[in-house]
Amino acid sequence: MMLLSSVIGLFETSFLQQYKNQLLPSHKKALGAMKGCRTRHSLLMLARCGECEEQVYVPHSCGHRNCPHCQHHESQQWLERQLKKQVPGEYFLLTFTLPAPFRPLAWAHQRKVYDFMVKASWETLNTFSQNDKQLQGTPGAIAVLHTHARNLDFHPHVHVIMPAAAIDKARRLWRTKKSGKNTPYLFSHTALAKVFRAKMLEAITQEGFVLPKQHPDKWVVDCRSVGNGEEALIYLGRYLYRGVIQEKDIVSCKEGKVTFRYENSKTKEMVFRTVSGEQFLWLILQHVLPRRFRRTRNFGFLHPNSKRLIQVVQLLLGLDPNRALGWIKKRPTMCCRHCGGVLRIIKTRIPPIPPTRLLAALVPT
């Protein structure tokens, strides 16, 4: 396994020279953060043992949401919040994809087009739910924007996890949709794609953007059952705060090239891709989102403002919200190397100290 910080150290200079005309300030900030993550150049924390009073310095993680080396705790916290909102019923994972001819437009106007995609996805599902004979109400949805394909190419799409249920606030009714005998069914993916396309084209046109000269009449929306939704939430949480690649998937780095692996979505087999070191860094950095852009959003009865409503539904339907949290591992504690006691952080953001002093004090991570 190669550390991403090591890859950056090897190719940073040539990368900055080769891609200088394409880099944004957010790209450079992400590159600098990931390069120094948990290295001797990073800020330090001072930890003290509660048993023997031993004090040690621990490197800070960079905290950048695109860094694969940290943010594990934040991903777990997000997953726990979503699992606590689970409701009885079958869950579906819907994927709204932006066609290839629109990707240059999305790249040039990322904040706007990404926002259009998330909103159009929700508005489409809300419209279908309101008009559905079995639901006739407001659904709940968790939307997550992804900009990458599994091979790290630029491929904007929105994943939405949605239970087949809705709330009719006017009549105070909770309704669920029953699937067919053999195949789980929520909505027609063809009809969803038509409405999503219409909403996106309207939003792009109203903003004054120029549409591509040639763009497809048929767009792609995928809709599939995911049981109780736990596995789908885990999949989305994996890339929410920890970048677009895990460091264990960086296989090798030699002769100026980097090889990484990814799973083919159709065959489920591992595929290896080899690119130059500079291109590898660009494949990662092109997915850095605009500053303060919210990648994940909750809508309908799964909105953060609907906590009490969810609790009432869970109580009335006899669902224990903590049932799904039993398998989640607790955050590991740091232990003293001398007595095994628990280390507690007493000071943070300490400037780096000379390597000779740091070597004797650092705790293995």
JORA-V601610 format. One record per residue. N is the residue number from 1. PSI is psi in whole degrees, -180 to 180 (NA if undefined). Layout:
n;psi
N;PSI
N;PSI
//
This chain:
n;psi
1;133
2;137
3;139
4;-35
5;-34
6;-41
7;-42
8;-42
9;-34
10;-37
11;4
12;-48
13;-50
14;-33
15;-46
16;-34
17;-41
18;-36
19;22
20;-29
21;-8
22;-11
23;138
24;163
25;-35
26;-33
27;-45
28;-37
29;-43
30;-41
31;-46
32;-38
33;-46
34;-30
35;-37
36;5
37;118
38;40
39;-179
40;-10
41;-8
42;163
43;162
44;158
45;146
46;123
47;145
48;138
49;133
50;-12
51;-54
52;5
53;14
54;139
55;137
56;156
57;136
58;130
59;141
60;145
61;158
62;-26
63;3
64;137
65;-7
66;2
67;125
68;-7
69;-8
70;-163
71;15
72;-42
73;-40
74;-39
75;-42
76;-39
77;-42
78;-44
79;-41
80;-41
81;-39
82;-39
83;-30
84;-16
85;8
86;144
87;157
88;141
89;168
90;137
91;151
92;144
93;118
94;139
95;119
96;116
97;136
98;124
99;154
100;-41
101;-19
102;-5
103;-39
104;-37
105;-42
106;-37
107;-39
108;-28
109;63
110;-52
111;-44
112;-52
113;-40
114;-41
115;-41
116;-43
117;-46
118;-47
119;-41
120;-36
121;-48
122;-45
123;-37
124;-48
125;-38
126;-42
127;-45
128;-39
129;-42
130;-34
131;-8
132;136
133;-33
134;-30
135;-60
136;48
137;-172
138;124
139;180
140;142
141;147
142;113
143;135
144;125
145;129
146;142
147;3
148;148
149;174
150;-26
151;10
152;6
153;160
154;119
155;78
156;132
157;160
158;126
159;135
160;125
161;126
162;126
163;148
164;67
165;160
166;158
167;128
168;98
169;-34
170;-41
171;-1
172;52
173;145
174;123
175;144
176;156
177;129
178;133
179;172
180;174
181;-40
182;-38
183;126
184;139
185;134
186;-71
187;163
188;123
189;-31
190;-45
191;-39
192;-43
193;-38
194;-45
195;-42
196;-44
197;-45
198;-41
199;-39
200;-45
201;-38
202;-44
203;-43
204;-42
205;-44
206;-30
207;-14
208;10
209;151
210;126
211;151
212;146
213;-40
214;120
215;150
216;148
217;-28
218;123
219;172
220;125
221;127
222;140
223;118
224;150
225;141
226;32
227;-124
228;2
229;-8
230;-48
231;-38
232;-39
233;-39
234;-42
235;-45
236;-39
237;-25
238;-34
239;9
240;-46
241;-1
242;30
243;-174
244;-2
245;143
246;144
247;-26
248;-17
249;-3
250;103
251;-47
252;161
253;103
254;153
255;38
256;8
257;152
258;134
259;128
260;165
261;157
262;161
263;129
264;126
265;-25
266;-49
267;-15
268;17
269;154
270;131
271;140
272;137
273;131
274;126
275;169
276;157
277;-38
278;-42
279;-35
280;-44
281;-37
282;-38
283;-33
284;-47
285;-24
286;-12
287;8
288;123
289;159
290;153
291;129
292;18
293;132
294;111
295;-35
296;140
297;145
298;138
299;165
300;-139
301;-1
302;7
303;147
304;-26
305;-3
306;26
307;-46
308;-39
309;-43
310;-42
311;-39
312;-45
313;-45
314;-39
315;-47
316;-33
317;3
318;38
319;128
320;113
321;-17
322;-2
323;-40
324;-8
325;-3
326;-31
327;-10
328;130
329;142
330;155
331;126
332;144
333;155
334;134
335;147
336;134
337;-13
338;-51
339;-9
340;4
341;168
342;131
343;136
344;137
345;126
346;-14
347;142
348;170
349;49
350;133
351;150
352;144
353;163
354;142
355;-35
356;-38
357;-35
358;-36
359;-37
360;-16
361;-21
362;146
363;137
364;139
365;NA
//
